[in-house]
């Protein structure tokens, strides 16, 4: 590894606040130049205590461990001076000095949408997260989330489940740790097929303060944030607020008025977040930013008529059933017809619980096979081969 990276790591590991680190970089340039400055020059910019910290000898074990980690296949350390450092993070108020990365850093250059929500979602909320992530990921958006249990994990899984889908996990621990531990297998899959990164030094344990800091990176990397389910106390609302402050779009999926997990989304909608029912709703809002960059989402074709009944008759354009559909979703599809059927009729004909039925209907809507009517019924847009 180069001496330049060692200087950056020594600089990042010094007990000096990120704001003071940026002041030093602005005043003296690269870390090598900063360490060459007399104590008085450093103190004039960041004070004597920070200057003392910079002139102390670094922890050799921490430096050697980080350099050895960076030399392993698939691992990267990006600094503020690197051309591959994500440009979107340079726009936030406090970009990290270094990023520890596993996976493909080319993903930073692609348009991305953050998906966040409850760590204890409802069954339907988790299904919604997977379905939206699959549809948006298949159309070319990178899905960003925080590897937490619940909605985060579902969003990552949904993006990875479709051909061409990609996901980025932003974590609140050192890159060599996985929290929660039950997501270890998912983290490995993300590192192999997407990207996982942290601003925290190797070995950093999970602390309550790390995750709000992590949230600003989730918001900053994305064109917008989609909140799937959130209580009024959810950290997802912090991510949404940070996104709005950074000029990103905020989206929220509504839920039952009786569900505590929907109240955070309802508050966001009252405060101006875009209400989302389909993946197309997200694309409509982002269209100006991604035209010419992404193909139109094939999974949710744009309807030219506000009345789905006027869509092409089901018998005239047969489509093959997608191979990835669950058997229960195929059963729901077969129960639909060219005339709207209400949820009770569908529950009776499929034998499925209403909550499970709604989850599969959302998937069919996102795939473009079904449409929801104003009166609450559902119809099939295309026949199936």
Secondary structure, 3 states (H helix, E strand, C coil): CCHHHHHHHHHHHCCCCHHHHHHHHHHHCCHHHHHCCCHHHHHHHHCHHHHHHHHCCCCHHHHHHHHHHHCCCCEEEEECCCCCCCHHHHCCCCCCCEEEEEECHHHHHCCEEEEECCCCCCHHHHHHHHHHHHHHHHCCCEEEECCCCCHHHHHHHHHHCCCCCCEEEECCCCCCCCCCHHHHHHHHHHHHHCEEEECCCCCCCCCHHHHHHHHHHHHHHCCEEEECCCCCCCCHHHHHHHHHHCCCEEEECCCCCCCHHHHHHHHHHHCCCEECCCHHHHHHHHHHHHECCECCCCCCCCCCCCCHHHCCCCCCCCECCCCCCCHHHHHHHHHCCCCCECHHHHHHHHCCCHHHHHHHHHHHHHHCCEEECCCCCEEECCCEC
